Amino acid sequence: MALLPLRSKLPDVGTSIFSVMTQLAQEHGAINLAQGFPDYDPPQSLLDAFARHVSTPGHQQYAPMPGLPRLREAISQKTAHVYDVPAPDPATEITVTSGATEALYAVLAAVVHPGDEVLVLEPAYDLYGPAIRLQGGVPVYVPLTLPDFRPDWNRVAEALSPRTRLLMLNTPNNPTGATLTPEDLDTLAGLLRDTDTLVLSDEVYEHMVFDGQPHHSVLQHAELRERAFVLSSFGKTYHATGWKVGYCVAPAALTTELRRVHQFVTFSVSTPAQHALADVLPDTSLYETLPAFYQQKRDLFRDLLALTRFRLLPVQGAYFQVADFRELAPDTDDVTFARRLTQETGVAVVPISAFYHNGQDHGLVRFCFAKQEATLRAAAARLLAS
């Protein structure tokens, strides 16, 4: 008997733009500044710790569902140290997840019911919209203002409704590198004060904020913290994106709901990786040096690209550089430009329209500068020669 045609839950969704551009880069021998991963290794102390634990008896079996107690305790102490806030309870307020991606999906699955609205500030990471829709939720998009990608809180206020279940933040932002201020958090708290709207704050680039500025976490805002899931990523912090280990900090009642889903999605995360992370997390220098480490890369890359006809937008955080290419190709859409740059110049980038639900094209592309100096110089040389 022939099977009935499969009814897709996401009929309009194809392969991720990051996979598409990476594949194109491989086919054409291009330098891949499209996908956001470093081309250098994690700290040696972390690698050594992993090597120890991967051969330790008992460390090849399931970890506890919420995460190893010793890792959750280390996360609690680190959170209190970095943000000068009361330490979250490791037992009831911290959950180790298979990357921040799984945490994000589990949060949405836990709290979004069919018909609920979820506010998304865009450009936004391309996972957000499909993950919301898979829960039967309705994404409501509010554009960030150009050219600085600041939130328009009046438009956010207009978008809020009795059906708004969740508001998603991303600071520092991917793809723009824009960050939120304490005033932004105060304004948001005021907008949500008399509502039941929850907050999901994606803060995976928390340790990559530049020019002497601190990262302003939702965890530092007492009012917002009570209604927020805050996501972090060891993969981003320790240059180990392939390990896929992240975590979520949330009040106990919200954590309970998150774990109801987490236990049926991944159940638990790599045991030796968790032990290794617990070993190195007390070494504060590994993350306290990251702002200077990435600012040097940002400044080098901006200096190199200053000789091209790209117009570079400001970068406050994360490890991405957004650039306006319209002087180079005034009549070309960003997807076509990104493909041509990969195929003809040998440098792969991501078109910013991929971060808009409706493919808005502002003549912008995103470079990833989380690369070795030699990689950045080689990419710049190709761009200058084109």
Sine and cosine of phi, psi and omega as CSV:
sin_phi,cos_phi,sin_psi,cos_psi,sin_omega,cos_omega
0.00,0.00,0.74,-0.68,-0.01,-1.00
-0.95,0.31,0.64,-0.77,0.06,-1.00
-0.95,0.30,0.55,-0.83,0.11,-0.99
-0.93,0.36,0.49,-0.87,0.04,-1.00
-0.83,0.56,0.69,-0.72,0.00,-1.00
-0.94,0.35,0.74,-0.67,0.01,-1.00
-1.00,-0.09,0.97,-0.25,-0.10,-1.00
-0.95,0.33,0.62,-0.78,0.12,-0.99
-0.99,0.17,-0.37,0.93,-0.01,-1.00
-0.73,-0.68,0.91,0.41,-0.12,-0.99
-0.90,0.43,-0.37,0.93,-0.06,-1.00
-0.99,-0.12,0.10,1.00,-0.08,-1.00
-0.97,-0.25,0.81,-0.59,0.07,-1.00
-0.97,-0.26,-0.37,-0.93,0.03,-1.00
-0.93,0.36,0.64,-0.77,-0.01,-1.00
-0.79,0.61,0.62,-0.78,0.01,-1.00
-0.86,0.51,-0.50,0.87,-0.01,-1.00
-0.93,0.37,-0.67,0.74,0.06,-1.00
-0.92,0.40,-0.64,0.77,-0.01,-1.00
-0.88,0.48,-0.74,0.67,-0.06,-1.00
-0.95,0.32,-0.57,0.82,0.05,-1.00
-0.91,0.42,-0.68,0.73,0.05,-1.00
-0.88,0.48,-0.67,0.74,0.02,-1.00
-0.90,0.44,-0.64,0.77,0.03,-1.00
-0.89,0.46,-0.66,0.75,0.01,-1.00
-0.91,0.42,-0.65,0.76,-0.03,-1.00
-0.91,0.41,-0.52,0.85,-0.10,-0.99
-0.94,-0.35,0.16,0.99,0.01,-1.00
0.89,0.45,0.54,0.84,-0.04,-1.00
-1.00,0.08,0.45,-0.89,0.14,-0.99
-0.97,0.26,0.84,-0.55,-0.15,-0.99
-1.00,0.02,1.00,-0.10,0.15,-0.99
-0.96,-0.26,0.34,0.94,-0.01,-1.00
-1.00,0.01,-0.87,0.49,-0.06,-1.00
-0.97,0.23,0.63,-0.77,-0.12,-0.99
-1.00,0.08,0.94,0.33,0.08,-1.00
-0.70,-0.71,0.56,-0.83,0.04,-1.00
-0.96,0.29,0.42,-0.91,0.12,-0.99
-0.95,-0.32,0.54,0.84,0.08,-1.00
-0.69,-0.72,0.27,-0.96,-0.16,-0.99
-1.00,0.09,0.32,-0.95,0.14,-0.99
-0.90,0.44,0.18,-0.98,0.06,-1.00
-0.82,0.57,0.61,-0.80,-0.03,-1.00
-0.87,0.49,-0.57,0.82,0.00,-1.00
-0.89,0.46,-0.55,0.83,0.03,-1.00
-0.95,0.30,-0.66,0.75,0.03,-1.00
-0.90,0.44,-0.65,0.76,0.02,-1.00
-0.90,0.43,-0.65,0.76,0.01,-1.00
-0.90,0.44,-0.67,0.75,0.02,-1.00
-0.89,0.45,-0.68,0.74,0.01,-1.00
-0.87,0.50,-0.61,0.79,0.04,-1.00
-0.90,0.43,-0.73,0.68,-0.14,-0.99
-0.98,0.22,-0.45,0.90,-0.01,-1.00
-0.94,0.35,-0.33,0.94,0.04,-1.00
-0.94,-0.35,0.18,0.98,0.03,-1.00
-1.00,0.09,0.79,-0.61,0.02,-1.00
-0.80,0.59,0.72,-0.69,0.02,-1.00
1.00,0.00,-0.21,0.98,-0.05,-1.00
-1.00,-0.06,0.25,0.97,0.09,-1.00
-0.96,-0.28,0.10,1.00,-0.05,-1.00
-0.96,-0.28,0.09,-1.00,-0.05,-1.00
-0.81,0.58,0.70,-0.72,0.22,-0.98
-0.99,0.12,0.28,-0.96,0.10,-1.00
-0.84,0.55,0.56,-0.83,-0.08,-1.00
-0.79,0.62,-0.70,0.71,-0.03,-1.00
-0.98,0.21,-0.17,0.99,-0.09,-1.00
0.86,-0.50,0.39,-0.92,0.04,-1.00
-0.85,0.53,0.72,-0.70,0.03,-1.00
-0.83,0.56,-0.63,0.77,-0.04,-1.00
-0.93,0.37,-0.52,0.85,0.06,-1.00
-0.96,0.28,-0.66,0.75,0.03,-1.00
-0.90,0.44,-0.58,0.81,0.07,-1.00
-0.91,0.41,-0.66,0.75,0.03,-1.00
-0.91,0.42,-0.64,0.77,0.06,-1.00
-0.89,0.46,-0.67,0.74,0.01,-1.00
-0.86,0.51,-0.73,0.68,-0.01,-1.00
-0.91,0.41,-0.64,0.77,0.02,-1.00
-0.90,0.43,-0.67,0.74,0.00,-1.00
-0.87,0.49,-0.71,0.70,0.02,-1.00
-0.90,0.44,-0.64,0.77,-0.02,-1.00
-0.92,0.39,-0.74,0.68,-0.10,-0.99
-0.95,0.32,-0.66,0.76,-0.16,-0.99
-0.95,-0.30,0.01,1.00,0.02,-1.00
0.79,0.61,0.78,0.63,0.00,-1.00
-0.80,-0.60,0.30,-0.95,0.11,-0.99
-0.83,0.55,0.68,-0.73,-0.04,-1.00
-0.90,0.43,0.79,-0.61,0.08,-1.00
-0.90,0.43,0.52,-0.85,-0.02,-1.00
-0.94,0.34,0.89,-0.46,-0.02,-1.00
-0.87,0.48,-0.48,0.88,-0.06,-1.00
-0.98,0.21,-0.56,0.83,-0.17,-0.99
-0.84,-0.55,-0.09,1.00,-0.12,-0.99
-0.78,-0.63,0.06,1.00,-0.01,-1.00
-0.74,-0.67,0.76,-0.65,0.03,-1.00
-0.75,-0.66,0.79,-0.61,0.06,-1.00
-1.00,0.06,0.74,-0.67,-0.13,-0.99
-0.78,-0.62,0.22,-0.98,0.04,-1.00
-0.98,0.18,0.97,0.23,-0.10,-1.00
0.97,0.23,0.29,-0.96,0.09,-1.00
-0.91,0.42,-0.39,0.92,0.02,-1.00
-0.87,0.50,-0.75,0.66,0.01,-1.00
-0.91,0.42,-0.63,0.78,0.03,-1.00
-0.86,0.52,-0.71,0.71,-0.01,-1.00
-0.88,0.48,-0.73,0.68,-0.01,-1.00
-0.90,0.44,-0.66,0.75,-0.02,-1.00
-0.91,0.41,-0.61,0.79,0.06,-1.00
-0.87,0.49,-0.76,0.65,-0.02,-1.00
-0.89,0.46,-0.67,0.74,0.01,-1.00
-0.91,0.41,-0.50,0.87,-0.06,-1.00
-0.98,0.22,-0.58,0.81,-0.19,-0.98
-0.89,-0.45,-0.27,0.96,-0.06,-1.00
-0.99,-0.11,0.85,-0.53,0.04,-1.00
-0.97,-0.24,0.37,-0.93,0.02,-1.00
-0.79,0.62,0.77,-0.64,-0.01,-1.00
1.00,-0.03,-0.25,0.97,0.06,-1.00
-0.92,0.40,0.57,-0.82,0.06,-1.00
-0.99,-0.14,0.59,-0.81,0.04,-1.00
-0.78,-0.62,0.85,-0.52,-0.01,-1.00
-0.99,0.12,0.75,-0.66,0.00,-1.00
-0.80,-0.60,0.82,-0.57,0.09,-1.00
-1.00,0.04,0.83,-0.56,-0.07,-1.00
-0.80,-0.60,0.47,-0.88,0.34,0.94
-0.92,0.38,0.61,-0.79,-0.08,-1.00
-0.65,-0.76,0.42,-0.91,0.06,-1.00
-0.79,0.62,0.69,-0.73,-0.20,-0.98
-0.94,0.33,-0.15,0.99,0.06,-1.00
-0.95,0.33,-0.52,0.85,-0.21,-0.98
-0.84,0.54,-0.82,0.57,-0.09,-1.00
-0.87,0.50,-0.79,0.61,0.01,-1.00
-0.87,0.50,-0.61,0.79,0.00,-1.00
-0.91,0.42,-0.60,0.80,0.06,-1.00
-0.91,0.42,-0.73,0.68,-0.06,-1.00
-0.90,0.43,-0.55,0.83,0.02,-1.00
-0.90,0.44,-0.37,0.93,0.05,-1.00
-1.00,-0.02,0.03,1.00,-0.08,-1.00
0.99,0.12,0.15,0.99,0.02,-1.00
-0.98,0.18,0.21,-0.98,-0.02,-1.00
-0.89,-0.46,0.95,-0.32,0.07,-1.00
-0.93,0.36,0.73,-0.68,0.09,-1.00
-0.89,-0.46,0.91,-0.42,-0.15,-0.99
-0.99,-0.11,0.74,-0.68,0.07,-1.00
-0.85,-0.52,0.88,-0.47,-0.08,-1.00
-0.96,0.28,0.64,-0.76,0.20,-0.98
-0.96,0.28,0.47,-0.88,-0.10,-1.00
-0.99,0.15,0.65,-0.76,0.10,-0.99
-1.00,-0.01,0.52,-0.86,0.11,0.99
-0.99,-0.11,0.02,1.00,-0.11,-0.99
-0.99,-0.15,-0.05,1.00,0.05,-1.00
0.84,0.54,0.73,0.68,0.06,-1.00
-1.00,-0.01,0.51,-0.86,0.10,-0.99
-0.93,0.36,0.66,-0.75,0.16,-0.99
-0.99,-0.13,0.99,-0.11,-0.13,-0.99
-0.93,0.37,-0.39,0.92,0.10,-1.00
-0.91,0.41,-0.65,0.76,0.03,-1.00
-0.94,0.34,-0.57,0.82,0.08,-1.00
-0.88,0.47,-0.71,0.71,0.01,-1.00
-0.86,0.51,-0.65,0.76,0.00,-1.00
-0.92,0.39,-0.51,0.86,-0.04,-1.00
-0.98,0.18,-0.37,0.93,0.02,-1.00
-0.91,0.41,0.63,-0.77,0.03,-1.00
-0.55,-0.84,0.15,-0.99,0.07,-1.00
-0.87,0.50,-0.27,0.96,0.00,-1.00
-1.00,-0.05,-0.05,1.00,-0.04,-1.00
-0.96,0.29,0.93,-0.36,-0.01,-1.00
-1.00,-0.01,-0.53,0.85,-0.16,-0.99
-0.48,-0.88,0.56,-0.83,0.13,-0.99
-0.85,-0.53,0.76,-0.65,-0.07,-1.00
-0.97,-0.23,0.79,-0.62,0.09,-1.00
-0.92,-0.38,0.41,-0.91,0.13,-0.99
-0.57,-0.82,0.96,-0.26,-0.03,-1.00
-0.63,-0.78,0.80,-0.60,-0.22,0.97
-0.83,0.55,0.50,-0.87,-0.17,-0.98
-1.00,0.07,0.65,-0.76,0.23,-0.97
-0.95,-0.30,0.92,-0.40,0.47,0.88
-0.96,-0.28,-0.04,1.00,-0.30,-0.96
-1.00,-0.02,-0.36,0.93,-0.09,-1.00
0.98,0.18,0.02,1.00,0.00,-1.00
-0.94,0.35,0.50,-0.87,-0.03,-1.00
-0.83,-0.56,0.34,-0.94,0.07,-1.00
-1.00,-0.10,0.44,-0.90,-0.01,-1.00
-0.96,-0.29,0.26,-0.97,0.12,-0.99
-0.84,0.55,-0.57,0.82,0.03,-1.00
-0.91,0.42,-0.61,0.79,0.07,-1.00
-0.86,0.50,-0.71,0.71,-0.03,-1.00
-0.92,0.40,-0.61,0.79,0.07,-1.00
-0.88,0.47,-0.69,0.72,0.00,-1.00
-0.89,0.45,-0.70,0.71,0.01,-1.00
-0.88,0.47,-0.68,0.73,0.02,-1.00
-0.85,0.52,-0.65,0.76,0.02,-1.00
-0.90,0.43,-0.62,0.78,0.00,-1.00
-0.92,0.40,-0.55,0.84,-0.10,-1.00
-1.00,-0.09,-0.11,0.99,-0.20,-0.98
-0.81,0.59,-0.68,0.73,-0.06,-1.00
-0.98,-0.22,0.46,0.89,0.00,-1.00
-0.84,-0.54,0.13,-0.99,0.12,-0.99
-0.98,-0.21,0.26,0.96,-0.06,-1.00
-0.95,0.33,0.74,-0.67,0.06,-1.00
-1.00,-0.05,0.21,-0.98,0.00,-1.00
-0.82,-0.57,0.72,-0.70,0.21,-0.98
-0.92,-0.39,0.90,-0.43,-0.05,-1.00
-0.94,-0.35,0.95,-0.32,-0.01,-1.00
-1.00,0.06,0.97,-0.25,-0.10,-0.99
-0.86,-0.50,0.64,0.77,-0.11,-0.99
-0.92,0.39,-0.35,0.94,0.04,-1.00
-0.98,-0.18,0.47,0.88,-0.11,-0.99
-0.83,0.55,-0.50,0.87,-0.06,-1.00
-0.99,-0.14,0.30,0.96,0.01,-1.00
-0.80,-0.60,0.96,0.29,0.06,-1.00
-0.79,-0.62,0.69,-0.73,-0.28,-0.96
-0.92,-0.39,0.05,-1.00,0.10,-0.99
0.87,0.50,0.57,0.82,0.07,-1.00
0.97,0.25,0.13,0.99,-0.02,-1.00
-1.00,0.00,0.58,-0.82,0.08,-1.00
-1.00,0.09,0.31,-0.95,0.18,-0.98
-0.99,0.13,0.76,-0.65,0.01,-1.00
-0.98,-0.19,0.97,-0.24,-0.07,-1.00
-1.00,0.00,0.51,-0.86,0.13,-0.99
-0.86,0.50,-0.46,0.89,0.03,-1.00
-0.88,0.47,-0.38,0.92,-0.01,-1.00
-1.00,0.07,-0.15,0.99,-0.02,-1.00
-0.97,-0.23,0.96,-0.27,-0.16,-0.99
-0.82,0.57,-0.63,0.78,-0.05,-1.00
-0.95,0.31,-0.71,0.70,0.00,-1.00
-0.94,0.35,-0.59,0.80,-0.05,-1.00
-0.83,0.56,-0.53,0.85,-0.05,-1.00
-0.94,0.35,-0.26,0.97,-0.02,-1.00
-0.83,-0.56,0.34,0.94,-0.19,-0.98
-0.85,-0.53,0.58,-0.81,0.29,-0.96
-0.98,-0.18,0.84,-0.54,-0.01,-1.00
-0.91,-0.42,0.84,-0.55,-0.11,-0.99
-0.96,-0.27,0.65,-0.76,0.06,-1.00
-0.73,-0.68,0.27,-0.96,-0.10,-1.00
-0.70,-0.72,0.89,-0.45,0.15,-0.99
-0.92,0.38,-0.52,0.85,0.01,-1.00
-0.85,0.52,-0.69,0.72,0.03,-1.00
-0.95,0.33,-0.69,0.72,-0.10,-1.00
-0.92,0.39,-0.60,0.80,-0.10,-1.00
-0.94,-0.35,0.35,0.94,0.05,-1.00
0.83,0.55,0.61,0.79,-0.07,-1.00
-0.76,-0.65,0.85,0.53,-0.08,-1.00
-0.89,0.46,-0.46,0.89,-0.01,-1.00
-0.96,0.27,-0.21,0.98,0.04,-1.00
-0.97,0.26,-0.47,0.88,0.02,-1.00
0.80,0.60,0.87,0.50,0.10,-1.00
-0.79,-0.61,0.83,-0.56,0.06,-1.00
-0.64,-0.77,-0.17,-0.99,0.03,-1.00
-0.36,-0.93,0.30,-0.95,0.02,-1.00
-0.81,-0.59,0.75,-0.66,0.13,-0.99
-0.95,-0.32,0.80,-0.60,-0.03,-1.00
-0.39,-0.92,0.42,-0.91,0.09,-1.00
-0.82,0.58,0.38,-0.92,-0.13,-0.99
-0.82,0.57,-0.70,0.72,-0.04,-1.00
-0.90,0.44,-0.62,0.78,0.03,-1.00
-0.95,0.30,-0.62,0.78,0.03,-1.00
-0.88,0.48,-0.62,0.79,0.05,-1.00
-0.83,0.56,-0.71,0.71,-0.01,-1.00
-0.93,0.36,-0.65,0.76,0.05,-1.00
-0.85,0.53,-0.72,0.70,-0.06,-1.00
-0.93,0.36,-0.46,0.89,0.07,-1.00
-0.85,0.53,-0.60,0.80,0.01,-1.00
-1.00,0.09,-0.73,0.68,-0.05,-1.00
-0.79,0.62,-0.63,0.78,-0.06,-1.00
-0.92,0.40,-0.36,0.93,0.00,-1.00
-0.96,-0.27,0.03,1.00,0.06,-1.00
-0.98,-0.18,-0.88,0.47,0.04,-1.00
-0.87,-0.49,-0.29,0.96,-0.10,-1.00
0.91,0.41,-0.90,0.45,0.00,-1.00
-0.55,-0.84,0.22,-0.98,-0.12,-0.99
-0.93,-0.37,0.40,-0.92,-0.04,-1.00
-0.61,0.79,0.88,-0.48,-0.06,-1.00
-0.92,0.40,-0.78,0.62,0.00,-1.00
-0.89,0.47,-0.57,0.82,0.04,-1.00
-0.90,0.43,-0.66,0.76,0.02,-1.00
-0.90,0.43,-0.68,0.73,0.03,-1.00
-0.88,0.47,-0.68,0.73,-0.01,-1.00
-0.89,0.46,-0.68,0.74,0.01,-1.00
-0.91,0.41,-0.62,0.79,0.05,-1.00
-0.90,0.44,-0.55,0.84,0.02,-1.00
-0.91,0.41,-0.67,0.74,-0.14,-0.99
-1.00,-0.08,-0.28,0.96,-0.10,-1.00
-0.86,0.51,-0.57,0.82,0.04,-1.00
-0.91,0.41,-0.26,0.96,0.05,-1.00
-0.98,0.18,1.00,-0.02,-0.11,-0.99
-0.90,0.43,-0.38,0.92,-0.04,-1.00
-0.90,0.44,-0.44,0.90,-0.05,-1.00
-0.91,0.40,-0.48,0.88,0.07,-1.00
-0.95,-0.32,-0.39,0.92,0.00,-1.00
-0.95,0.31,-0.35,0.93,0.05,-1.00
-1.00,0.04,-0.12,0.99,-0.09,-1.00
-0.91,0.42,-0.64,0.77,0.01,-1.00
-0.83,0.55,-0.72,0.69,0.01,-1.00
-0.92,0.38,-0.63,0.78,0.00,-1.00
-0.85,0.52,-0.74,0.67,-0.04,-1.00
-0.99,0.15,-0.47,0.88,0.06,-1.00
-0.91,0.42,-0.59,0.81,0.05,-1.00
-0.88,0.47,-0.66,0.75,0.03,-1.00
-0.93,0.38,-0.68,0.74,0.04,-1.00
-0.85,0.53,-0.76,0.64,-0.07,-1.00
-0.91,0.42,-0.65,0.76,0.04,-1.00
-0.88,0.48,-0.74,0.68,-0.05,-1.00
-0.91,0.42,-0.64,0.77,0.03,-1.00
-0.90,0.43,-0.64,0.77,0.04,-1.00
-0.89,0.46,-0.67,0.75,0.01,-1.00
-0.91,0.41,-0.67,0.74,-0.04,-1.00
-0.98,0.20,-0.24,0.97,0.03,-1.00
-0.89,0.46,-0.36,0.93,0.01,-1.00
-1.00,0.09,-0.10,1.00,0.03,-1.00
-0.99,-0.13,-0.03,-1.00,0.04,-1.00
-0.99,-0.12,0.21,0.98,0.18,-0.98
-0.95,0.31,0.62,-0.78,0.14,-0.99
-0.99,-0.17,0.89,-0.46,-0.13,-0.99
-1.00,0.00,0.76,-0.65,0.07,-1.00
-1.00,0.08,0.37,-0.93,-0.01,-1.00
-0.88,0.47,0.51,-0.86,0.05,-1.00
-0.80,-0.60,0.94,-0.33,0.01,-1.00
-1.00,-0.02,-0.45,0.89,-0.05,-1.00
-0.26,-0.97,-0.07,-1.00,-0.08,-1.00
0.91,0.41,-0.23,-0.97,0.00,-1.00
-0.78,-0.63,0.73,0.68,0.01,-1.00
-0.79,-0.62,0.59,-0.81,0.09,-1.00
-0.90,-0.44,0.87,-0.49,0.09,-1.00
-1.00,-0.03,0.70,-0.72,-0.04,-1.00
-0.70,-0.71,0.61,-0.79,0.06,-1.00
-1.00,0.00,0.83,-0.56,-0.06,-1.00
-0.96,-0.28,0.14,0.99,-0.19,-0.98
-0.92,0.39,-0.41,0.91,0.08,-1.00
-0.93,0.36,-0.51,0.86,0.02,-1.00
-0.97,0.22,-0.63,0.78,-0.10,-1.00
-0.57,-0.82,0.97,0.24,-0.13,-0.99
-0.90,0.43,-0.40,0.92,-0.07,-1.00
-0.94,-0.35,0.38,0.92,-0.07,-1.00
-0.90,-0.45,0.71,-0.70,0.06,-1.00
-0.96,0.27,0.31,-0.95,-0.16,-0.99
-0.94,0.35,-0.52,0.85,0.03,-1.00
-0.92,0.39,-0.72,0.70,0.04,-1.00
-0.88,0.47,-0.68,0.73,0.01,-1.00
-0.88,0.47,-0.71,0.71,-0.01,-1.00
-0.88,0.47,-0.65,0.76,0.02,-1.00
-0.91,0.41,-0.69,0.72,0.00,-1.00
-0.91,0.42,-0.65,0.76,0.00,-1.00
-0.88,0.47,-0.63,0.78,0.02,-1.00
-0.93,0.36,-0.72,0.70,-0.11,-0.99
-0.98,0.22,-0.62,0.79,-0.15,-0.99
-0.98,-0.19,-0.53,0.85,-0.03,-1.00
-0.98,-0.20,-0.43,0.90,0.03,-1.00
1.00,0.08,0.48,0.88,0.09,-1.00
-0.73,-0.68,0.86,-0.52,-0.04,-1.00
-1.00,-0.06,0.73,-0.69,0.03,-1.00
-0.73,-0.68,0.09,-1.00,0.05,-1.00
-0.91,-0.42,0.76,-0.64,0.09,-1.00
-0.95,0.33,0.70,-0.72,-0.06,-1.00
-0.93,0.37,-0.37,0.93,0.04,-1.00
-0.86,0.51,-0.39,0.92,0.02,-1.00
-0.92,0.40,-0.27,0.96,-0.02,-1.00
-0.99,-0.14,0.11,0.99,0.08,-1.00
-0.92,-0.39,0.67,-0.74,-0.06,-1.00
-0.89,0.45,-0.48,0.88,-0.03,-1.00
-0.95,-0.32,0.26,0.97,0.08,-1.00
0.93,0.37,0.51,0.86,0.02,-1.00
-0.82,0.57,0.72,-0.70,-0.05,-1.00
-0.91,-0.41,0.92,-0.40,0.03,-1.00
-0.93,-0.36,0.28,0.96,0.00,-1.00
0.94,0.34,0.59,0.81,-0.09,-1.00
-0.81,-0.58,0.55,-0.84,0.13,-0.99
-0.74,-0.67,0.33,-0.94,-0.02,-1.00
-0.90,-0.44,0.80,-0.60,0.16,-0.99
-0.98,-0.21,0.58,-0.81,0.16,-0.99
-0.98,-0.18,0.83,-0.55,0.01,-1.00
-0.97,-0.26,0.32,0.95,0.10,-0.99
-0.99,0.14,0.90,0.45,-0.08,-1.00
-0.68,-0.73,0.32,-0.95,0.10,-0.99
-0.88,0.47,0.45,-0.89,-0.01,-1.00
-0.82,0.57,-0.65,0.76,-0.01,-1.00
-0.88,0.47,-0.61,0.79,0.02,-1.00
-0.91,0.42,-0.70,0.71,-0.01,-1.00
-0.91,0.42,-0.65,0.76,0.01,-1.00
-0.92,0.38,-0.63,0.78,0.02,-1.00
-0.91,0.41,-0.65,0.76,0.04,-1.00
-0.90,0.43,-0.69,0.72,0.00,-1.00
-0.89,0.46,-0.62,0.79,0.02,-1.00
-0.89,0.46,-0.64,0.77,0.04,-1.00
-0.92,0.40,-0.64,0.77,0.00,-1.00
-0.91,0.40,-0.63,0.78,0.01,-1.00
-0.93,0.36,-0.53,0.85,-0.06,-1.00
-0.99,0.16,-0.22,0.98,-0.08,-1.00
-0.99,0.17,0.00,0.00,0.00,0.00
